[in-house]
Amino acid sequence: MSEVDRVPSPAAPPAVAATAPEEKKGKEPEREKLPPIVSAGAGATAGLDRGSKGQISTSSSFISTVNQKKEAAENRSSPTHLVFPNIKNVRDLPPICLDVRQKQRTSIDALSSEMKTPVLPEPVLPVQPKTMKDFLEDVEKAKSSGDWKTVHDFYLTMFDSFPELNAAFKKDASASFNTIEDSGINAKFVNAVYDALLNTPQDIQKTVLKGIINSLLREWKGPRTKDDLRAYFILLQNPQFNNTSTYVIYAHLLRQIATLVEADHHFLVHWFKKLSQKRFKQLVERLLQFISLRLFPAKPEEFPPISKCSWWIPSASKVLALLNTANNLVHPPLIPYTDFYNSTLDHIDLMEEYHTWQSFGNSHSKVWWIKYLEDRDLI
């Protein structure tokens, strides 16, 4: 855009004067109603109005033509020429919305590692000054005094959200830890918090579960950050999920992990293999128990109807497969491959259940998740 379009030309008054003198008086009141040209922005805004095209005079004086060519030549090297690129297309731009940032992250994630410099940083984490030593001292004081308020407040804050989990357990809140080799989590602190949790009063344990529910129910848009993956990694180790009363929450956690993209699963697999043998085996046993009790519940009334939770076992099976992959990456493996076997399935006639499922659907078959196995050529 030339300077003629943005700044009124000195030749403009003679062009107006060139009109018939007898029309000037008649149009004078109408000219007074026009807004004055106060800045270059006004000229650019006028260019956005399609109706203004018809008001631009097709005739130009020799002076204005020379000025246009002169200013156009100057603008080729002037940075102000880039201020309004393709100004006519501004109207066609979509409105700025909340998911624009996520779309940008998606396109960045597709780039090679050498080109990922512009990746947006992780959200700023809340301040969590309490160390593992402070926490253990608070627990000992609570046991001796019977006052658990300090410990309760700690659990309440820590499990309130994914950012709070990262603030509590991340080795360095200012570091990104975006590598498969190091999750950035203080594993000893995680173990200490979970070991102490089962020995706390019931109101603290309920507070933790409520916090997990709120975190899982938050609406997610766009790809997960590495801090989100760390939060899933931490929550999966919660020993409260050994209790069948927590299975509904556990199932939702498993589904969110199972439906992550492959790149996120890749990170989790490599973080899993860094777990101690004891903690790794606990994860496997917890998943196997979850599958077994969903198939043969001791108290069916503890669970939702089978037709409403057909995704439970496929989700658990997917997470179990991630753990199996992690186990195979370690030499020697963390646990024997036979530890992944589920002896409960020995009590099921898979072929009979498969035919029942084909004939009557999920409502008559214990193995309502058989389609999941069939789609993956597992049967």
N, C-alpha and C positions, 0 to 999 in steps of 0.2 A: 504494500500500500504506500503510495507516495505521500509526500508532505502536503501536496495540494488537497488530498482527500481529508487530511487531518487538521490543517491550519488554514484559515481563510486567506485567500490570495489577495495581494494588493490590487490585482486587476479586476476583482469582483465588483467594486463600485461602478467602474466604467461600463461593465457588462449590464448592470441594472439600469444605468443611465441611458443605454442604447435603446431602451423601449420608448414607445411613443410618449411625448411629454403630456399629452392629454390624458393618458391612462394612469399616470403617476399619482395624481390627486385622488382619483377614484379608488386606488388600491392602498392608499396610505393607511387608512384605519385597519385594513386586513393585515398589513405588515406589522402593525403594533402588537397584534395578538401572537405573533411567532416568538418562540423562546429564543433568547440570545445564544449564540455559539460561545460556550465558555471554556471548552477544553478540547483536546484531541480525542478524548474518550467519547464526547458527544458525536463527533463525526463518525467514529467507528460504529457507535450504536445506531446511528441513522442508516448505516449500510446494512444492518441486520433486517431492517424493515423492507419487505419485498414491495410494499406499496410505494415506497419512496422512489423506486426506479423510474416511475412514470413522471416524477417531478424534476428529474435531472435534465437540464437543458442540453440539447444535442449540438448546439452551436458553441464554439469556443473561439476566443480571440487568438491572434498570433502570439501575444505575450503569454497567455495561460498555457498554450501548447509548448512553448519554449521552456517555461517553468516546470511543466510536468516531466519533460525529457531530462532536464537538469537534475531535478530531485530524484527521479527514478535511477539515474546513474549513481547518485550519491548513496542511495539506499541499498545498492547491491553490496556495499561493504559496511553498511551501518547496522549495528546490533538491534536497533529499534525496528528494523524491518521484520524481525521474527516475533514481534509482540503479538500480532494478530494473524497467525498462519491460517489459511483457509477459513477466513472469517465468515463466509457464507454458510459454512457447514456447522457452525456453532449450535444452531437450533436442533440439529439432528443428534447431538450427543445425548446419551442416556443420563438420567438423574443420578447423582451420587447417592449410593445406598450403603448399608452396613456390610454387605458381603463383598464390596469391591476389594478390600484388603485381602480377603481370603482367596479371591480369584488371582490376585497378584502373587500370592504365596504358592498357589498351585503351579503357575507358569514358571516360577523360580525353581521349584523342586524338580522340574523336568530337565533343568540344565545340568551340564556336567559339573563335576566337583570343582574344576578350575574356575568356573563362572559363577559360583555361588556366593561371591563376596557381598552382593547387595541384600542377602537374606535378612529379613526383619528380625530383630533380637527377640528373645523370649520376654514375656511380660515381666514387669518388675515385681519381684516377690515380696510378700509382707516380711516385716522384721521378726525374727524368731531368735531371741537372745539365749534361750535355755539350751544348755548342753546336756549330754547324756549323764554327766556327773551330777548336774543340778537336778535332773529328773529323778535319778535313783535316790538322791538325798531326800527329795520331796516325798517319794514313796515310803521310805523308811520312817520319816516323821509322821506320815499319815497312819502308818500301821501302829506306831506307838501311842499316838494321841487320839486316834479315831476320827480326826478331822481331815476329810478327803477333799476339801474345797479346792485347794491349790492343784491337786492332781486332776480333779474333775475339770477345772478351767483349762488345764493344759490339753487334755483329750478333746474337750469341746472345741477349742480353737484349731487344733491340729487337723482334725478330721472334718472341718467345716467345708473345705473346698480343696480342689487340686492344687492351687497356688499355696495354700497353707501347708499341705503335705510336703511340697517341695521346699518350702521355707524351713520346715522342721528337720527334714532328713537329707537335704542336699548338702554335700560336703562344703561347697562354696556357692552361695546364692548368686554371686556375680559372674560365675563361670557358666558356659553353655553346656559343656559335656555332651556334644552332639556326635559322639563316636560309639561304635558298637563295642569297643573294648572296655569302656568304663561308663557305667550308668550314672556315675556321679553321686550315688546314694551311700550314705553312711550305714552300711549293713549291720554293724554292731548296735547302733542306736535303734534301728528298726526292730532287731531281735529283742532288745531290752524292753522296748515299749510294748511289744506284743506278749512277751513272757509275763510282764507285770499285769497286763490287761485282764487276763482270766482270773486274777486274784483280787480284783477291785470290786467294790460294791456294784450291785445290779444297775443302779441308776447311771453309773459311768459307762457300763457296757451298752446300755440302751442309748446313751448319748452318742457313742461312737457309731452305732448302727444307723441312727437318724441322720448323722452327718454324711455317712456313705450314701444313704438314700437320696439326700438332697443333691449331692455331687453327681450321682448317676442320672438323676432326672433332669438335670440342666439341659437346655436345648443346645445341641451341637451344630455348628455350621462350618463347613470347610474342613481341611485336613487337621489332624492332631499335631500339636507341638511335641517336642521331646519331653517337656515337663508333664504333658498329659500322659505320655507313655510311662514316665517314671511313677506317676500316681497309680496307674493301673498295676504296675509291677509291685508297688508297695501294698495295695489293697488285696491283691491276690494271695498274699502271705498271711492274711488275717486268720488267726486260729479260731475265731468265732464261727467261721463257716463250717466247722466240724459239726455244729449243732443243726439238726433238721429244721428248727424254728427259723433259721436264717436263710434257708434255701431259696426263697423267693428273691431275696436281695442278691445272693450269690449267683443265681441264674442270670439276673440282669447284668451283673458284672462280667460273667463269662460271655454273654452275647455281645456286649460292646467290644470285648477283646477279640472275639472270633471274627467280627465284621470289620476289623481294621484292615487297611490296605496291606499289600504284601511287603512294601518297604518298612512299614511299622512292625510287622511280624518279624522281619529280619532283625531289627534292633532287639526286640524282646527275646528272641531265640538266643542271641549272643549274650544278653544279660542273664538269662536263665542259667547258662552254663557256668557262670561265675558264682552261683550260689554254693553254699556248703552242701555236702552230701546229705546231711540231716535235713536241712530246709528244703532241698530239692525233692527228697523222698516224701516229705510231708505234703508237698503240692500234689504229687502224683497220687498218693493214697487218698487225699481229700477228694480229688476228682473221681477216682474209681468208686469211692463210697457214695458220692453224689449220684453217679449213674446207677449203681446197684439199688439204692433206696428209691430212686424214681421208678425203676422197673418193678421192684417188689417192696413197696412201702409197708412197714410194720403197722402204721396207722394212716390209711389212705386219706382220712379226713384232714391230715396235716398239709396236704398238697392241693393245689388247684386241680380241676378236672383235666384228664389227659388231653382232651381235645383243645384245651386252652394253653397248654404248655408243651406242645409238640416240638418246640425249638430248644428245649432244655438239654436233651442228650446230644443233639448235633453240635450245640455250642460247646458243651463240655468235651466232646470228642475232638473238636478242632483245637482247643487249648491243650488237650492231652497230646495231640499230634505235635504241637509246637515244642512241648517238653521233650517228647521223644526225639525230635530233630536236634534239640540242644544236647541231649544225652549222647547222641551219636557223634557230635562234634568234639567230644572230649575223649582222650585216650590215656588211660583206660576210662570207660564210661563211669559216670557218677554212680549209677545203679545198674544192676543186671537188666537186660531187656525183658526178662521174664516178669519183672516187677510191674510191667505195663499190662500184663494179662489181667483180665477181669473174669474170675472164676464164676461169677454170677451167670454169665452167658452160657455156661455149661448146662444150666437147668432150662434152657430154652431150645425148643426144636425150631431152628431158624427157618427151615424149609416150610414147615407147617404154618408158622407165623407169617411167612412171606405170602403164601397162598391165601391165608385168611385176610391179610392186608389187601391183596389184589381184589378179592371178592367183596369185602365189606367195608374196606377203608379203615381209618384210624380208630373208629369207635369199638371195633371188635378185636383188635390186635394189640398185644403188649408192645410189639416192636413197631410202633407207629412211625418211627424214624427210619424205617427200612429204606424208604426212598432216598434218603441222604446217602446211605451206603451204596445203593444201586447206581446212583448218578456218578459215583466216584469209582465204579468198577471194583468195589470191595466185596461184592457177593456175586 
